[in-house]
Amino acid sequence: MKSCGVDILGMPVEFLISPWGGIFWLMAVTIALTFHEFLHALVAYSLGDQTPKSEGRVTPFPFPHIDPLGFVLLLLFGFGWAKPVRFEPANLRYQTFGPTLVALAGPLANALLLIVTIALAQLLRGLTAGPLSVNAQIFFASLIVANSLLLVVNLIPLPPFDGSKFLLDLLRMLRLNGAYEFLIKNGRYLLVGLLLIDALSGLGIIGRLLSFVTKWAATYIN
């Protein structure tokens, strides 16, 4: 069976001609977003905050985590969002790095899903004693692309992404209050500026990182 290639801008090449492509991408985005937000909520709850539990977010069921607009944008353009998990930092067991642990739980969830995807693909290849079918490759590749997007993008250390929480906690711990306040007020503008510079300059740093992750993971399913 012919193997499929992964295109960083969206889908495997065969996605465009497969009747299952859209269904697999919908499933992959749902799984990636749900597990990402679920782990945010689970870590916050396990660290002592009841807010995620009271709002029904400590669940692997998708609907409490899905923001309709963000979900559709992620499906269509590869850039969207889920409902943010609310939590109270003052309720967390660890005051210094508690918010960082909650924030990094999301990207960790997608990293774990990448590993699970690779493991399942390898297991299936072993059971069939041959290459995966095209549909199986498209499904696994869809999971790889969806989780890679959420992993790489959310590690950007600027608001509103999860990676910003580590930087903000570090600035606060070092008592760099000016830098902390500047990032809180202007982080989103810095993000937009950096994304524009990245795109217009042709550097494509984010795209290169995504490409590296997806191509690395795709070698295990082809």
KAURGI-V812368 format. One record per backbone hydrogen bond with DSSP energy under -0.5 kcal/mol. NH is the residue of the N-H (numbers start at 1). CO is the residue of the C=O. E is the energy in kcal/mol with one decimal. If there is no record, write none. Layout:
{{NH	CO	E} {NH	CO	E}}
This chain:
{{7	5	-0.5} {7	11	-1.2} {8	6	-0.5} {10	7	-1.8} {13	5	-2.1} {15	12	-1.3} {16	12	-0.5} {16	13	-1.2} {17	14	-1.2} {18	14	-1.3} {21	18	-1.0} {24	20	-2.7} {25	21	-2.3} {26	22	-2.3} {27	23	-2.4} {28	24	-2.6} {29	25	-2.6} {30	26	-2.1} {31	27	-2.5} {32	28	-2.7} {33	29	-2.6} {34	30	-2.3} {35	31	-2.4} {36	32	-1.8} {37	33	-2.4} {38	34	-2.7} {39	35	-2.1} {40	36	-1.4} {41	37	-2.4} {42	38	-2.8} {43	39	-2.4} {44	40	-2.2} {45	41	-2.5} {46	42	-2.6} {47	43	-1.5} {48	45	-1.5} {49	44	-2.1} {50	48	-0.5} {54	50	-2.7} {55	51	-1.7} {56	53	-1.5} {57	52	-3.0} {58	52	-0.7} {59	57	-2.0} {65	62	-2.2} {66	62	-0.8} {66	63	-0.7} {68	66	-0.6} {71	67	-2.9} {72	68	-2.3} {73	69	-2.4} {74	70	-2.0} {75	71	-2.2} {76	72	-2.5} {77	73	-3.2} {78	73	-0.6} {78	74	-1.2} {79	73	-0.9} {83	65	-2.5} {86	84	-0.7} {89	87	-0.7} {91	88	-2.0} {92	89	-1.3} {93	47	-2.4} {95	93	-0.7} {98	94	-1.1} {101	97	-2.4} {102	98	-2.2} {103	99	-2.5} {104	100	-3.0} {105	101	-0.8} {106	102	-0.5} {106	103	-1.1} {107	103	-0.6} {108	104	-2.0} {109	105	-2.0} {110	106	-1.6} {111	107	-2.2} {112	108	-2.6} {113	109	-2.1} {114	110	-1.9} {115	111	-2.0} {116	112	-2.6} {117	113	-2.6} {118	114	-2.3} {119	115	-2.5} {120	116	-2.8} {121	117	-2.4} {122	118	-2.5} {123	119	-2.4} {124	120	-2.7} {125	121	-2.3} {126	122	-2.1} {127	123	-2.2} {128	124	-2.3} {129	125	-1.1} {130	125	-1.3} {137	133	-2.4} {138	134	-2.5} {139	135	-2.3} {140	136	-2.5} {141	137	-2.8} {142	138	-2.3} {143	139	-1.9} {144	140	-2.1} {145	141	-2.6} {146	142	-2.5} {147	143	-2.3} {148	144	-2.2} {149	145	-2.4} {150	146	-1.9} {151	147	-2.3} {152	148	-2.8} {153	149	-2.2} {154	150	-1.4} {155	151	-0.6} {155	152	-0.9} {156	153	-1.5} {158	156	-1.5} {161	158	-1.9} {163	154	-2.5} {164	161	-1.6} {165	162	-1.5} {166	162	-0.6} {167	163	-1.2} {168	164	-3.0} {169	165	-2.5} {170	166	-2.2} {171	167	-2.5} {172	168	-2.3} {173	169	-2.4} {174	170	-2.2} {175	172	-1.0} {176	171	-2.9} {177	175	-1.5} {180	176	-2.4} {181	177	-2.7} {182	178	-2.3} {183	179	-2.3} {184	180	-2.2} {185	181	-2.4} {186	182	-2.8} {187	183	-1.9} {190	186	-2.5} {191	187	-2.4} {192	188	-2.3} {193	189	-2.5} {194	190	-2.8} {195	191	-2.6} {196	192	-2.4} {197	193	-2.6} {198	194	-2.7} {199	195	-2.1} {200	196	-3.3} {201	197	-2.3} {202	199	-0.5} {204	198	-1.9} {208	204	-2.6} {209	205	-2.3} {210	206	-2.5} {211	207	-2.6} {212	208	-2.5} {213	209	-2.2} {214	210	-2.8} {215	211	-2.5} {216	212	-2.0} {217	213	-2.5} {218	214	-2.7} {219	215	-1.1} {219	216	-0.5} {220	217	-1.5} {221	218	-1.6} {222	218	-1.4}}
